[in-house]
Amino acid sequence: MNHPAPQPNPEEIFNLAALSALDAQDDNEQQQVEEDLAEALVQEIAGFEDAVSAISYSVPIMPMSPDLKDRLFQRITPATSFQASELYALMSTPIDELIEWSKSMDWQAVPNSDEFSYAIYETHELHREFALFVKSDQPGLFPRHHHASGEEILVLAGDVVVDDHVYQRGDHIISAADTIHQPATRTGCLLFCIASMDNQFVT
């Protein structure tokens, strides 16, 4: 004698309907629900789907802050200012042309250094950056310093040693913000740099 399959009680129907409405079952379980309980669950599922779709409308509408855009760009700018600065485009200038520029610059001694001097080519007040030349006519150690933002160096002549790696003409040296280093030169060098105006020498 064949006996009819046991029917789920109302609580089971309620639970299965909720899981189905939330799409919280795998494909096999969902198919089983649809096949065995289609008639019993159709109204329950519809009710839960309506409830789920209404959740997003139950939260009070909050007006957008009038200064949201300004605050967003203030947060983005510090992370992107280095590459956004117009000074960065100067790095594509031919090396021989940069060397010619350096010959007409007003050079000053680098603080805390007997070997290095520098000359500022251009400043960008908005991004607190400047493009400058740095040179040494002899072997030497550049003062140890902290980068307030990203820094890029293009070697125009000579050599620069950073973290035991030797860089020569045409090489780029990129340092991340909030890092400290102390470059050196073995033979002397001429460099073109884009750096933060807020960099600081450290002991």
C-alpha positions in Angstrom: 0.0 0.0 0.0 1.3 3.4 -0.9 1.2 6.1 1.7 1.2 9.8 0.8 4.4 11.7 1.5 4.4 13.5 4.9 3.5 17.1 4.6 5.6 19.8 6.3 4.1 21.5 9.3 3.4 25.2 9.1 6.6 26.1 11.0 8.7 24.1 8.4 6.8 25.9 5.6 7.5 29.2 7.2 11.3 28.5 7.5 11.6 27.1 4.0 9.7 30.1 2.6 12.0 32.5 4.4 15.2 30.8 3.1 13.8 30.8 -0.4 12.8 34.4 -0.4 16.4 35.4 0.8 17.9 33.1 -1.9 19.8 31.4 0.9 19.7 27.9 -0.5 21.8 26.2 -3.1 20.4 25.2 -6.5 19.5 21.6 -5.4 17.7 22.7 -2.3 15.8 25.4 -4.1 14.7 23.0 -6.8 13.5 20.6 -4.1 11.5 23.3 -2.5 9.9 24.3 -5.7 9.0 20.8 -6.7 7.6 19.5 -3.3 6.2 22.6 -1.7 5.3 24.8 -4.6 1.6 25.2 -3.8 2.1 25.4 0.0 4.9 27.9 -0.2 3.8 30.2 -3.0 1.9 32.6 -0.8 4.5 32.5 2.0 7.3 33.2 -0.4 5.5 36.1 -2.0 4.9 37.6 1.4 8.6 37.3 2.4 9.7 38.7 -1.0 7.5 41.7 -0.4 9.0 42.1 3.1 12.6 41.8 1.8 12.1 44.3 -1.0 10.5 46.8 1.5 13.6 46.8 3.8 15.5 49.4 1.8 12.4 51.7 2.0 12.1 51.5 5.7 15.3 53.5 6.4 14.7 57.3 6.8 16.0 59.3 3.9 19.1 61.3 5.0 19.9 64.5 3.1 23.3 64.6 1.4 25.8 66.9 3.2 26.4 70.0 1.2 30.2 69.8 1.7 30.4 66.1 0.9 32.1 66.6 -2.5 34.7 69.0 -1.0 35.5 66.6 1.9 35.8 63.7 -0.6 38.3 65.5 -2.7 40.3 66.6 0.4 40.7 63.0 1.3 41.7 62.0 -2.3 44.1 64.8 -3.0 46.9 63.8 -0.5 47.2 60.4 -2.0 47.3 61.6 -5.6 48.9 65.0 -5.4 52.4 63.8 -6.4 51.4 62.5 -9.7 48.7 65.1 -10.3 51.2 68.0 -10.0 52.2 69.7 -13.2 55.8 69.4 -12.1 55.7 65.7 -12.7 55.6 66.4 -16.5 59.0 67.9 -16.3 60.4 64.3 -15.8 59.8 63.7 -19.5 62.2 66.5 -20.5 65.3 65.2 -22.4 68.3 64.7 -20.1 70.6 66.9 -22.1 68.1 69.7 -22.0 67.8 69.4 -18.2 71.6 69.5 -17.9 71.6 72.8 -19.9 68.9 74.2 -17.5 71.1 73.3 -14.5 74.0 75.4 -15.8 72.0 78.7 -15.4 70.6 77.9 -11.9 71.3 79.7 -8.6 73.0 77.0 -6.5 72.9 76.9 -2.7 74.5 74.5 -0.2 72.4 71.7 1.1 72.0 72.1 4.9 74.1 69.7 6.9 76.2 68.7 3.9 79.7 69.7 2.7 79.4 67.9 -0.7 75.9 68.6 -2.0 74.2 71.8 -3.3 70.7 72.4 -4.8 68.9 74.8 -7.1 65.1 75.2 -7.2 63.7 75.2 -10.7 60.0 75.6 -10.1 57.6 75.4 -7.2 53.9 74.3 -7.0 52.4 75.9 -3.9 49.0 74.1 -4.1 50.6 70.6 -4.0 53.5 71.8 -1.7 56.1 70.5 -4.1 59.1 71.7 -6.0 61.3 70.7 -8.9 64.9 71.1 -8.2 68.4 70.1 -9.2 70.8 68.5 -6.8 74.5 68.0 -7.4 77.8 67.0 -5.9 81.2 67.3 -7.6 82.7 64.6 -5.4 81.8 61.4 -3.5 79.5 62.2 -0.6 76.6 61.2 1.6 73.3 63.2 1.3 71.7 64.2 4.6 69.2 61.6 5.9 65.7 62.9 5.3 62.0 62.1 5.7 59.6 62.2 2.7 56.4 64.1 3.5 55.0 62.8 0.2 56.2 60.9 -2.8 59.5 61.8 -4.4 61.1 61.1 -7.8 64.7 61.5 -8.8 66.1 61.4 -12.4 69.8 60.8 -12.6 71.3 63.2 -15.1 75.0 62.4 -14.6 77.2 60.4 -12.3 75.8 57.9 -9.9 73.5 57.6 -6.8 73.4 54.8 -4.3 70.1 54.1 -2.5 69.6 51.0 -0.4 72.8 49.4 -1.9 71.4 49.9 -5.4 73.5 52.0 -7.8 71.6 54.3 -10.2 73.2 56.0 -13.2 72.3 58.4 -16.0 68.6 57.9 -17.1 67.6 56.0 -14.0 64.5 57.0 -12.0 64.4 56.6 -8.2 61.0 56.7 -6.7 60.4 57.0 -2.9 57.1 56.6 -1.2 55.6 59.1 1.2 56.5 58.7 4.9 59.8 57.0 4.2 63.3 57.9 5.2 66.5 57.4 3.2 70.0 58.7 2.8 71.4 58.6 -0.8 75.1 58.6 -1.5 77.3 59.1 -4.6 80.5 57.4 -5.3 81.8 59.7 -8.0 79.6 62.8 -7.8 76.2 63.3 -9.5 73.7 65.7 -11.0 70.1 65.0 -10.3 66.7 66.4 -11.2 64.1 65.9 -8.5 60.4 66.4 -7.7 60.0 66.5 -3.9 57.8 67.8 -1.1 58.4 71.3 0.3 57.7 69.7 3.7 60.5 67.1 3.6 62.6 67.2 6.8 66.2 66.3 7.6 66.4 63.8 10.4 69.3 62.7 12.6 
